[in-house]
Amino acid sequence: MGQQSALQLAEVIRGNEATLVDELIFSMRTKVIRLDKVSESEIRSQAAQLLKLIEINIPKTAEHNLDEAIWAETKQLLTEFSQSRVKQGVSPAETAGFIFSFKEPIFKLLRTALSDKPQQLADEIATTTSLFDTLGLFTIDVYQKAREQVIIRQQQELLELSTPVVQLWQNVLALPLIGTLDSARTQVVMENLLQKIVETGALIAIIDITGVPTVDTLVAQHLLKTIAAARLMGADCIISGIRPQIAQTIVHLGVNLEDVITKATLADAFIIALKKTGASVTNSVAI
């Protein structure tokens, strides 16, 4: 951006902030951002802050390189803006649209100020477009990174929620597994189970795989790792939910489960667990 263009743009913004914000809001109402997700007062405040920073900073540099130190405060404002839009469920297009919507109101002011200087007007519009495009692309980049962090956190929370460890009885835990058991989930399963063993001092852990659709070599290895880790913590494991198809698959794969007790149902495994802990279940018949 040439120095003269920077000065002209700063001059156009100065004193016209209220008008620019009003036209920005009008533009958003008609085509860009749904203001039901973001309060109008919040938008007005952020727009005014951004305009003030641009007015102050652009005369200080011949280029709008956001890596320059003078743009640090502007980048911080846009970063907070983009991150808040992720939490509010606003799309990346709408987020960048907030920045792009500044262009037309500024163009309008430039046309009025430079109506008799067509070449300078063309230059001003080009440099102004480039500046706000750069700022808009920055918001998209920040938005995508923030969204990725949200997705990663949600995936971790889902993993933890999908691997609950339940205390069935004194010294007996149950870990019902539903869905595919991959490496990432195995780690969460193992951590949750070991933590519960430490908290309760359980002697038996029942790993129920009724909800696991298929058992291949990798799934079997993950189960064995979990069992080995539990044994190191002083708890034996029983695997329940062994269906005929899974039994055939395990035999076909040559997986060695000879030292692991397996049962067809969780109820059967629970009875074995009670016997191993010295407890028992009896039927009480009222007379």
Phi, psi and omega in degrees: 000126179292155182298321180296319178296320180298316180295319181295317180296318178299321180293321180294320181290318185300124178087350181244016184302315182298318179296316180297318180295319178299316181289328175297312179300318179299316180297318179295320179299325187273329188210348191248292187242136176280112185286357176288338179272332182232125184296145180297323180296323179293317179298315181299317180296314181293322179297316180296319178297316182295315179300319180296318179295319179295316180301320181284320191273323188297330177288349185271353184217150178274348181230155175257058177275113185290351177282347178290147185300329185294341181267004184302315181293323178296316179297322179296318178299314181291328177295312178297320178300310183294318180297322178292327180292326176299313181295329182275355178080018177281142182286160177298326179295318179292325179296311178291331179300330176303317180286313184296333182290347176290333191297310186297316176299322179290320177302319181299317178292322179295320180298323179291317184288330186239034183299333181260009180228074187300321181293317178294323178299316179298318180295318181296318180295320180295313182289324177294319177301314181298318180298309184287332173295319178298316179295320179295318179295327177296318180296323178295317180299314179295318180301313182297318179294319179294321179294321178299320179295320178296317180296316179299316180295319179294321178298319179296318179295320178295321178300316182292321179290330184274002179230061181285143174251120187248135175273111182278325184201170176301125180075008181233123177247156174230137178235092179281126180253133178229128180096188184286140179254094179260184185298316182296316181290325177301319179299317179293317178302312182297315181296316180296317182294314181296321179297319180291325177297318178296317183292322187256343185068027183298148180257338182230136174234122178264120177258109184263119183251025178303323183270006177272117188295319181220152176238111175250187183302318182294315179298318179298319178297319178297319178297317181296322178296319180295317179297317180297318180295319179296320180296324178296335178269004176091016180240132174276155181242145172237133178259124177243166181089022179281104178273163181305318181295320180291322178299316179296319180296317181297317178296316181298323181283346181075024179284131184269105176243025186297327182266014179242129178287131179234144180222157183286325184231160177296324180298316179297318180295325181293321178298316178298318181298319179297318179297320182290335179263003177087009179254169179207161178245128179235151177275131178253120181254120180287138180254000000 
